[in-house]
């Protein structure tokens, strides 16, 4: 050993240290279960809550990807996913009707109950919309005015929906209409035309107050129609060309120039030569007078107990 020198001894010690570390790592890795993804794209609150709940059930859980995903043993992933769903997890940072389970109703004012009801409706609607495959996050704001006492005018409720889409996907017109009808059906008196939908980039997907005939509303409707025509024509062109060049090998873009001018014409024509009967009224009257024949008046007819027609 002395003839090897300090350099060689140091190298041999380093190799032995590395081999020992490798074996420790290998044993540790083999002793750990194979991990599988339980949930992804979570917020910090949901990931911590899910990890704590899994640990409470007696299973290991790892929070990865900067707190946006939770990993559990692969053989327990499906069972744990069902158990988390039974507990209402993940909630997406939204509060639903479970808010009434955690609130003591004794001593609660009507105002607080109404606020909790509105929060619960917003949370449940956000969860339902977020269950769509192409929607990453959804947030709903409801305006539910209360009718004032002795007030004849009733204010209409309205709603705003903010959507964050997955990757670069977008909602089509039918899906936007489905979201509007979903929200309108859950709120009494709310009309689909009073629901505004925007995306997380601030782009207006559906303007509210569709009954409004202002210049801005009409311009927004015209722009939406133009985009719809462009998308439909581009999709038709791609479907036609993909049959020849192959699927995914063509991309079409259409710029449509549409004329939305409206022309209203009112005409009043006076023709003195045209004799047109304005109205016709027909009256028919019929009368009939018939006098009945009577016996002649004589002295005999005026006597008591006289026979009729007697002389």
KAPEKA-V464946 format. One line per field, one symbol per residue. psi: psi as a letter, one per 20 degrees, with the letter a starting at -180 (. if undefined). burial: + if it has 16 or more other C-alpha atoms within 10 Angstrom, else -. A space follows every 10 residues. Layout:
psi=???
burial=???
//
This chain:
psi=hhihqhghhh ghhgghgghg hghggghggh iqqpqqpgqr lqrhggghgg ghhghhikqq qpoalkjiqp qrphijgggh hhhhhhjkqq ikjqpbiihi hipoiojprh ghghghgghg ggggghgghi iqhipgqppp pponqppqpk phppqqqrqp pppoqpckqq pahhhghggg hgghhippjp qhikppprri jjpohoqrli ipkrghgghh ghhhgghggg gggghggghg hhhgiqpjjq pqppopoqoj qppppppopo ohhooppgqp ppppppqppo pqpqqqorhh hiqqkqqpjq .
burial=---------- ---------- ---------- ----+++++- -+++-+++-+ +-++-----+ +++---++++ +++---+--+ +--+----++ ++-++++--- ---------- -----+++++ +++++++-++ ---++-++++ ++-+------ ------++++ +++++----+ ------+-++ +-++--+--+ +++++++++- ----++++-+ ------+--+ ---+-+--++ +-++--+++- +--------- ---------- ---------- ---------- ---------- ---------- +--------- -
//
